[in-house]
Amino acid sequence: MAKKETKPAEQTPAVNIEEALNRSEQFFNKNKKIIFASLIAIIVIIVGGMLYKSKVVEPREVKAAEAMFPGETYFVNGEFEKALSGDGVDYIGFEEIANTYGNTKAGKLANAYAGLCYAQLDNFEEAAKYLAKFDGKDEMASPAVLGALANCYASMEDFSKAAATFEEAAKKADNALLSPYYLFQAGLVYESLENPAKALKLYNSIKFDYPNSKEAQTIEQYITRVSSK
């Protein structure tokens, strides 16, 4: 999955910790909607195959899958309140689906949907709770949900947990598209945590392990900055 990324403006190596923190916070505030919205594409792409497969497995999977369909439409159309809580007619909402059918594949996916809805509504505490419950093995969706969870932690200013979760997302992705993206975000957070050595390690990983990635094209300026600290 390609992510849209806004790079921080180039700065001199003399940037202090307070400036690094402000830059990191601004990065998350400016990009959180884009980051969460981009996950919609991943979820929608995989949901068709997942729900179709679940329909031929067992009746409980069928019920969970059928309950999901109206919510997907609300979700894609940006009606996050309805997608999350239901429409008061015949759709119960992702939150209720996740709580009722949590042990099914569709129910687990509903946790991701519910978390993304809460994130879009700026309720990051609830978003983190549901995103953390998602237990998927899809090689694109699983790290993407972890990335969304990391952004929730960052939005709640729990930067230590955010950095660790970004690293986990990069490791789970294990590809040249998502991994350098999450490593870069983790590096920014470690800078805000006054840990330039850890940030440098991640930036060097981008440079040497993913030299053809978009992040690698400008990573040298970040390496220079943290190397001076």
Beta strands, then each sheet from edge to edge (+ up, - down):
end
